[in-house]
């Protein structure tokens, strides 16, 4: 019988747009968070789902995702097929907000479905005492406050407990939300094309080293892993013939 994980996702923005954070939360031993200097609460909510789907991509588990954002749930379960058919545009012909995030979400959802995994979304009202939702909200807001205050955020332990191999995703290239200026001007379609999602299994010591270095540099573990990959490629790979 396939395991079912119930996970809360949430986002927070101080100013909207402003310093922002995201979080997915299963338990105190299994959660992750991240954020940006400036983003919207909707981008935080979307990023929480992106990170959850990416982190669990290689697991044989179904997901029950609990969210307090009807925008996120409706985008994924109702509106996305129509947007996709219209080239990621709304009925009025304007680009979908947070377009690159939506495209990445669609790709991750499709991968999960092709792997036979079931993803169910349920809405809960925020700030009403729902245990998982409150935990995700608190951690997402704490990251937003850390970016506002210039302190090191708590990015959480991730999916796996101590002593097990840790799963990190190098999703920085597709995770960065559009700036407030680009969103306001309607030029989100000029954002860079989505990158490729990369996953790898690391030993506990390796993952702890990456997490520690990321915290020192005030980066997320995902950003640090993406940085390491780029450094290795620049050092080890030569340009293709003719370049």
C-alpha positions in Angstrom: 0.0 0.0 0.0 1.4 3.4 -1.0 2.3 5.7 1.9 0.3 8.9 2.2 2.1 12.0 3.5 0.0 14.9 4.8 1.9 18.1 4.4 1.0 21.7 5.1 2.3 24.5 2.8 2.3 28.2 3.4 3.9 31.5 2.3 4.4 34.8 4.0 5.3 38.3 2.8 5.9 41.4 4.8 4.6 44.2 2.7 3.4 42.0 -0.2 5.7 42.4 -2.0 8.3 42.5 0.6 10.6 40.1 2.5 9.0 36.7 2.0 9.2 33.1 3.0 7.8 29.7 2.2 7.5 26.5 4.2 6.3 22.9 3.8 5.8 21.1 7.1 5.1 17.5 8.0 6.4 17.4 11.6 9.0 19.1 13.7 11.6 16.6 12.4 10.5 17.0 8.7 10.1 20.4 7.2 11.9 22.9 5.1 11.7 26.7 4.5 13.2 29.4 2.3 12.6 32.9 1.1 13.7 36.0 -0.7 14.5 39.6 -0.1 11.3 40.6 -2.0 8.4 38.5 -3.2 4.6 38.3 -2.7 2.7 36.0 -0.4 1.3 34.1 -3.4 4.8 33.5 -4.7 5.7 32.1 -1.3 2.6 29.8 -1.3 3.5 28.6 -4.8 7.1 28.0 -4.0 6.2 25.9 -1.0 4.3 23.5 -3.3 7.2 23.5 -5.8 9.8 22.7 -3.2 7.6 19.9 -1.7 7.0 18.3 -5.0 10.6 18.5 -6.0 11.8 17.2 -2.7 9.5 14.2 -2.8 9.8 13.5 -6.5 11.7 10.3 -6.1 9.6 8.9 -3.3 6.9 6.3 -3.7 4.4 8.3 -1.7 1.0 10.0 -2.3 0.6 13.5 -1.0 -2.2 15.2 0.9 -1.3 18.9 0.6 -3.1 21.2 3.1 -3.0 24.9 2.1 -4.8 28.1 3.2 -4.5 29.7 -0.2 -7.4 29.2 -2.5 -5.4 30.9 -5.2 -2.8 28.1 -5.2 -5.3 25.2 -5.0 -7.6 26.7 -7.7 -4.6 27.4 -9.9 -3.4 23.8 -9.8 -6.7 21.9 -9.8 -8.9 24.1 -11.9 -7.3 26.9 -13.9 -4.0 25.4 -15.1 -5.4 23.2 -17.9 -7.0 26.2 -19.6 -3.9 28.4 -19.1 -1.7 25.7 -20.6 -4.0 25.3 -23.7 -3.8 29.1 -24.3 0.0 29.2 -24.0 -0.1 30.2 -20.3 -2.4 33.2 -20.9 -5.7 34.1 -19.3 -8.9 34.3 -21.1 -8.3 38.0 -21.8 -5.0 37.2 -23.5 -2.8 38.6 -20.7 0.0 36.4 -19.3 -0.8 34.4 -16.2 0.6 35.9 -13.1 3.7 34.0 -11.7 3.9 32.3 -15.1 7.3 30.6 -14.7 6.2 29.2 -11.3 3.0 27.8 -12.8 4.9 26.2 -15.7 7.3 24.5 -13.2 4.4 23.4 -11.0 2.6 21.9 -14.0 5.8 20.0 -14.9 6.2 18.6 -11.4 2.5 17.6 -11.1 2.7 15.9 -14.5 5.8 14.0 -13.4 4.1 12.9 -10.2 1.0 11.7 -12.1 3.1 9.8 -14.7 4.9 8.1 -11.8 1.5 6.9 -10.5 1.5 9.2 -7.5 -1.7 10.8 -6.2 -1.7 14.4 -5.1 -4.7 15.7 -3.2 -5.2 19.3 -2.1 -7.4 20.5 0.7 -8.1 24.0 1.8 -8.1 25.1 5.4 -8.8 28.6 6.8 -5.6 30.2 8.0 -5.0 31.2 11.6 -7.8 29.0 13.0 -5.6 26.6 15.0 -5.0 23.9 12.4 -1.8 22.4 13.8 0.1 21.7 10.5 -1.0 25.0 8.9 0.0 27.0 12.0 3.4 25.4 12.0 4.0 26.1 8.3 2.8 29.7 8.7 5.1 30.3 11.7 8.2 29.0 9.9 7.4 30.9 6.6 6.9 34.1 8.5 10.1 33.5 10.5 12.1 33.3 7.3 10.5 36.5 6.0 11.3 38.3 9.2 14.9 37.0 9.0 15.3 38.5 5.5 13.8 41.7 6.7 16.1 41.9 9.7 19.2 40.7 7.9 19.6 37.6 10.1 20.2 34.0 9.1 16.9 32.1 8.4 16.2 28.7 9.8 15.8 26.5 6.7 14.7 23.5 8.6 16.0 19.9 8.7 14.5 18.9 5.3 12.7 15.7 4.6 15.0 13.1 6.2 16.0 12.6 9.8 19.5 12.5 11.1 21.6 9.5 10.1 19.8 9.0 6.8 20.9 10.2 3.4 19.5 13.7 2.8 17.7 14.7 -0.4 18.5 18.2 -1.7 17.1 19.8 -4.9 19.0 22.4 -6.9 15.9 24.4 -7.8 17.3 27.9 -7.6 17.1 28.6 -11.3 13.4 27.9 -11.5 12.5 29.0 -8.0 13.3 32.7 -8.1 10.0 34.7 -8.4 9.5 37.6 -10.7 10.4 40.9 -9.2 7.6 43.3 -8.2 8.5 45.6 -11.1 8.3 42.9 -13.7 5.0 41.7 -12.3 3.5 45.2 -12.3 4.6 45.9 -15.8 3.3 42.6 -17.2 6.6 41.5 -18.5 6.9 38.2 -16.8 7.1 36.4 -20.1 10.6 37.7 -20.6 11.9 35.8 -17.6 14.6 33.2 -18.2 13.4 29.8 -19.4 13.0 27.3 -16.5 16.1 25.3 -15.7 16.3 21.5 -15.2 15.4 20.1 -11.8 18.4 18.2 -10.4 18.2 15.8 -7.4 20.9 14.0 -5.6 21.3 11.7 -2.6 23.9 12.9 -0.1 25.3 11.5 3.1 24.2 13.1 6.3 27.6 14.7 6.8 27.6 16.1 3.3 24.2 17.6 3.6 25.0 19.1 7.0 28.1 20.7 5.5 26.0 22.3 2.7 23.3 23.5 5.1 25.9 25.0 7.4 27.7 26.8 4.5 24.4 28.0 3.2 23.4 29.5 6.6 26.8 31.3 6.9 26.2 32.9 3.4 22.5 33.6 4.1 21.5 31.3 1.2 19.0 28.5 1.1 20.5 24.9 0.9 19.0 24.7 -2.6 20.8 27.8 -3.7 24.1 26.6 -2.2 23.7 23.3 -4.0 23.0 25.0 -7.3 26.1 27.2 -6.7 28.3 24.2 -6.1 27.1 22.5 -9.3 27.9 25.7 -11.3 31.3 25.9 -9.7 32.1 22.3 -10.6 30.9 22.7 -14.1 33.0 25.8 -14.7 36.0 24.0 -13.3 35.6 20.6 -14.9 33.7 21.1 -18.1 35.2 22.5 -21.3 33.2 24.4 -23.9 31.7 22.3 -26.8 33.7 22.3 -30.0 33.2 25.5 -32.0 32.4 27.6 -28.9 
